[in-house]
Structures are given as C-alpha cells and as structure tokens.
C-alpha cells in the first residue's frame, strides 16, 4: 500500500533564493537515486518565511530513507544542503524529516 508522507523543515531566511535556485537544477543522479529508492510524487513547497513542506509517496518510508542513506550522491547532497536549514541540531536535513500524522485524506 502506498503511504503518503509529509514533513516540515525550516530554510534560513537569508538563503531562500539560493535554496530555490539549487532545486531548479537538482542533480540528475540525485533525482535518479530518489526514484530508485522508492520516493514517488515527491514535492517541496517553500513559504516566504522559510517554512518548507515536503510531500512524497512510498511503499515503505523507512526503507526509502535507508536506500537513500546508502548512496554516495545523497551524502554529497545532504552535506551541501545542510547550511540552508535552521534547527537541525547536528542532523542532516534528511535525518530531520519527521513525518506528520495524516488526519484526513480525500481521494
């Protein structure tokens, strides 16, 4: 069964434009790795105050995260993206993704 996953992160206010630019040209190998790891229908939404909302669909989020953690491209991407975020407390951005509880869905 496909699971819908939504998470929140906070992009630093002084890095919003650079964050948008970085995601306008996500590395092809990163895109391929995400797809191969089971990240489907993956979207990021950024509010002007830096609130980032991520959404994806996957069969098994823990397995999809683990598959990405095993790739070299993810390690490089996370290292480059970490300075864009606030309140990571030493975690990589992908480690800081805490899924929200779904309380309603309409097909």
NORKA-V758972 format. One record per backbone hydrogen bond with DSSP energy under -1.0 kcal/mol. NH is the residue of the N-H (numbers start at 0). CO is the residue of the C=O. If there is no record, write none. Layout:
NH_CO, NH_CO
This chain:
2_57, 4_55, 6_53, 8_51, 10_49, 11_83, 14_11, 18_14, 19_15, 20_16, 21_17, 22_18, 30_26, 31_27, 32_28, 33_29, 34_30, 35_31, 36_32, 37_34, 38_33, 39_56, 42_54, 44_52, 46_50, 49_46, 51_8, 52_44, 53_6, 54_42, 55_4, 56_39, 57_2, 63_59, 64_60, 65_61, 66_62, 67_63, 68_64, 69_65, 70_67, 74_70, 75_71, 76_72, 77_73, 78_74, 79_75, 80_76, 81_77, 83_80, 84_81, 85_9, 90_87, 95_91, 99_5
